[in-house]
Structures are given as structure tokens and as C-alpha cells.
Amino acid sequence: MKDRHGYPATPRWVILGGLALALLVGAAALMTSGGGHGPGRHFQSGSSEASFKDGDS
């Protein structure tokens, strides 16, 4: 089937590359945005995992 617009369609590798790049940029933005999320928010400020080694569980 011939393209009706007179120019070739975008190659699949360009579309997939753009999608992969967009996903990487989005993931990097989520990881660097912070916002108090992550495993560190489950500990009180000033406490660490080392305080649990005395058998306090």
C-alpha cells in the first residue's frame, strides 16, 4: 500500500528508540525527584538499622 502523503513513514527503530528514551528520562525523573519516598522514611530520624542488632525486633 502506497503512502498517501508522499513521504515515507517513520522507521520503527526511530519510534522504539524515542519510546525507550522517554521511559529512561521518566524513570530518571522519578528516581531523582525524591519527595520523602523510599525505605529511609520508615525509620525514625536518628535511628538506623544497626540499632536492631541487639535482638530488638
N, C-alpha and C positions, 0 to 999 in steps of 0.2 A: 504494500500500500504506500503510495507516494504522499509525502508531507504536503499539505495544502498551503502552508505558509511560505514555502520557497527557501527555507533554511533548514539545516539538519537538526534533529532532536539533540538534546543534551546527552552526552555519553553517560552510561550507567556508572562508570568509575568516578565521574565528577559528582554525581548525586550521592553515591555512597561515601565518598571522601568528605563531602560537605556535611553529611549527616554524622559521620564519625567525629569530625572536628567540632560540630555543635555539641555533641554529647560530652566530649572531653572538656570543652570550655564550661559547660553546665556543671559537670562534676567538680571541676576545679573551683568554680564559684561557690558551690555548696560546701566544699571542704574548708575553704578559707574564710567563709562568712562568719563562722563561729556561732555566736548567739547563745552561749551557755549550754549548748547541747553536747552530748558525748559522755564517756564514762566518768570523767572528772566531776561532773555535777552531782554524782551520787555519794560523794564523800563530803563530810563537813570541812569547812575551811580550817586548815591547820592540821587535819588528820591525814594519815597516809596508810597505805596498805601494810606497812611494817608494824603498825600498832595492833594488827590482828594475829601476829605470830606467837603471842603468849598463850594461846588457847582460847582467846575470846572470839566466839563465833556468832 
